Amino acid sequence: MLDKTTIDLSNYRIEKARDLLSQAELLSDNQKYDGSLNRSYYAIFSAMRSLLALIKLDSSTHAGVLSFFDRYFVKTGIIEKNFSKIAHSAFDSRQDSDYEDFYTPSENDAVTQLEKAKAFVNEMSIKREKFINEELDLPVIQK
């Protein structure tokens, strides 16, 4: 059974993911596609961290969060592999948009990533609730 502090942290992170999706949508609607890519990635990142909170794992790096997510949720079959691909693609797009000189994401890039981010956050929300309600077993952490 999950303790209240763990659930509260997971709740905070999934709510943050939803807020970031709203920000991404506002930015996209206002033709700020680089900002939209950034916010949609961070929505995905926060959603991954909401699941990791339930197994009391986190990382100080983005690569670490992606790695834990893949190891404990994707490779175990709890989360479908296409969600890992969405997360990794969003990370790469955010990196390019934030750090590459002269990189200009298109409207299509931003809208596509935003739609995928919405699907990602929705799926993680559904899984989270199943874990919290004990309808789905959490992965076993191997140290």
PEUR-V248649 format. One record per residue. N is the residue number from 1. RES is the residue in three letters. SS is DSSP state (H for helix, E for strand, - for the rest). D_FIRST is the distance of its C-alpha to the first C-alpha in whole Angstrom. Layout:
N RES SS D_FIRST
N RES SS D_FIRST
This chain:
1 MET - 0
2 LEU - 4
3 ASP - 7
4 LYS H 10
5 THR H 12
6 THR H 10
7 ILE H 10
8 ASP H 14
9 LEU H 15
10 SER H 14
11 ASN H 16
12 TYR H 19
13 ARG H 19
14 ILE H 19
15 GLU H 22
16 LYS H 24
17 ALA H 24
18 ARG H 25
19 ASP H 28
20 LEU H 29
21 LEU H 30
22 SER H 32
23 GLN H 34
24 ALA H 35
25 GLU H 36
26 LEU H 38
27 LEU H 39
28 SER H 40
29 ASP H 42
30 ASN - 44
31 GLN - 45
32 LYS - 43
33 TYR H 42
34 ASP H 41
35 GLY H 39
36 SER H 37
37 LEU H 36
38 ASN H 35
39 ARG H 33
40 SER H 31
41 TYR H 30
42 TYR H 29
43 ALA H 27
44 ILE H 26
45 PHE H 25
46 SER H 23
47 ALA H 21
48 MET H 20
49 ARG H 19
50 SER H 16
51 LEU H 15
52 LEU H 15
53 ALA H 14
54 LEU H 10
55 ILE - 11
56 LYS - 13
57 LEU - 16
58 ASP - 19
59 SER - 23
60 SER - 26
61 THR - 28
62 HIS H 28
63 ALA H 29
64 GLY H 26
65 VAL H 23
66 LEU H 25
67 SER H 25
68 PHE H 21
69 PHE H 21
70 ASP H 23
71 ARG H 22
72 TYR H 18
73 PHE H 18
74 VAL H 22
75 LYS - 23
76 THR - 20
77 GLY - 21
78 ILE - 18
79 ILE - 21
80 GLU - 24
81 LYS H 27
82 ASN H 29
83 PHE H 26
84 SER H 27
85 LYS H 30
86 ILE H 30
87 ALA H 28
88 HIS H 31
89 SER H 34
90 ALA H 33
91 PHE H 32
92 ASP H 36
93 SER H 37
94 ARG H 36
95 GLN H 37
96 ASP H 41
97 SER H 41
98 ASP H 40
99 TYR H 42
100 GLU - 45
101 ASP - 48
102 PHE - 50
103 TYR - 47
104 THR - 47
105 PRO - 44
106 SER - 45
107 GLU H 44
108 ASN H 43
109 ASP H 41
110 ALA H 39
111 VAL H 39
112 THR H 37
113 GLN H 35
114 LEU H 34
115 GLU H 33
116 LYS H 31
117 ALA H 29
118 LYS H 29
119 ALA H 28
120 PHE H 25
121 VAL H 23
122 ASN H 23
123 GLU H 22
124 MET H 19
125 SER H 18
126 ILE H 18
127 LYS H 16
128 ARG H 13
129 GLU H 13
130 LYS H 12
131 PHE H 9
132 ILE H 8
133 ASN - 9
134 GLU - 8
135 GLU - 12
136 LEU - 12
137 ASP - 10
138 LEU - 10
139 PRO - 13
140 VAL - 14
141 ILE - 15
142 GLN - 19
143 LYS - 20
